[in-house]
Amino acid sequence: MRLRQLALLAAVVAALAAVGLLVAGRVPATGGPTAEGDSTGHFEQPRDQADAAGRAMKAAVRTQAPAPLSAPAARGAAGRKDPLPASSPLAAAEAEPSPAIGPLFYTTGGIPAHGCTASVVHSPRGDLIATAAHCVHTGGFRTDIAFVPGYRDGAAPYGVWVPVSVDVAPEWADDRDPDHDVAFLRMRPVEGSARLERVTGAERVRFDPPRERPTRVLGYPNEAERPVSCQNATAAESGTQQRFDCERLPNGTSGSPFLTDVDASTGLGTLAGVLGGKDEGGDEETSYSPYLGQAAKKLYERAAR
């Protein structure tokens, strides 16, 4: 009898845990190491911590050294634009990886696991990525992060990258304000001295974008080894939030870029949002992004210095 009771209790606990995962939003794994930044929301990643994350990540993936992209491709040069027709049905489906988009891995606790998505964005230094603030700051700045652009099936075709610095708005660091759920990270390679943007290309960034635009969202679900993608027009959820209706963008897609004006030849586009904001990204039917207005522009400029 006691064994049956214990088995029943275990089943109930497992069921409750599963429900918790379904309603918890798109929040990355908790319990990893964190550190405090300064009062502005800026954090300088200690090199030894970044190196430890990089070593753990490199041990878990197959890597290779790709040829650098040409300068126009690295900037996200304008070419023939994809009209981005809405997906039919409105549900994310498996997609080809993009060199400028990849999962954020958390490397503490044994085997690295990815829990968010980030994208390379154009900057003067050529080393910046964008994601959601809740992917990198949860009660402090995560210090166990590694970025693998273009990831697919355990391969890191564009190398493994770790943070030099992380910037979030003080409104997020102090109060988790969903209108400021965006972060920019300067990155460096685990090995060598290449600039990220020269290796992967980069999305352009547009601040104060139009509210309603045909948009592509591409990101990595937690349990998937390949990205999923969906296309639809964005809409204004409020004065500070953008809405994107599409099913099957689950946990792990937080931080995914909202891309407009996608170049059909390169796959690069214009970053007009990141999956996050309201309800830390929404649910499996509707996704959100904080509106990238002047506050986001100032954060970008601070991070890119």
Helices and strands as residue ranges (DSSP letters): H 2-23, E 34-35, E 42-44, H 47-58, E 62-63, H 71-75, E 93-94, E 101-106, E 113-121, E 128-131, G 133-135, E 141-142, E 145-147, E 155-156, E 161-168, H 170-175, G 178-180, E 183-189, H 196-200, E 204-205, E 214-219, E 228-233, E 235-236, E 241-245, E 257-260, E 270-274, G 278-281, E 286-290, H 294-304
